[in-house]
Amino acid sequence: MAFNFTLPLRILQALFALIVFLLFTSIWTLLALIYLIVAPARFPQYAHKFGILGVEAVTMLFWFAGFIAAAVWVDSWLLFTATTAMAALHVWRTRNTQNKNMDPNMAVHNGV
């Protein structure tokens, strides 16, 4: 039976799509910043309040969509689920004690 390359290719496509989208968003932001800085200073006739609002809103939507795409792709909620479970286990294990300290195993740097 031959190896099915579809899933690895789809994962690679998703990674490239995310990188390209965030690259597009970064380039758009640079262009928007040029307009938002230069137009009011040098060309006030082109610095219309609704134009500035539109550029700001579109830039915000691009970044918001990029972060949503990154969050969907990374599945970072699994990481937070694991650390929440570790904290809940520590609370459950020390429920009948007077210990109010955090679990030393959950410290980022032990001894710091």
Steps between C-alpha positions, in 0.01 A plus 500: 500500500638838400538787743228762467665841465174695515494579872864615523448714190185654646688583821779658298245695296336630819838607636591685180155661483538629855850632431391665175194656664702641788764616252227678303371655822847624591555655158152657510583644842819660369307656211227616737758654733654689211157645418411567864829682566568676171151609396419717804849649507566568129167462317220615731250506212533117479476444876123479516362386834299216342802392294711477813222314680465258207872426483515448878192273495620285210843461661340399829279244324798350313696458824196363683443245223869407501501434873182295472660295221811449711296394802298252297811353344707472817232360733652682794194420710652154553796659675275702730286194566807304611627772736151557641470128572838505675393792720166332578679179600726695737198668661322165531802329657556778756133567579519382864826676584587856593736525201415806291818496290510411134623163382880526465483265199306766305764769545655621176847517657550294813681689772435845358 
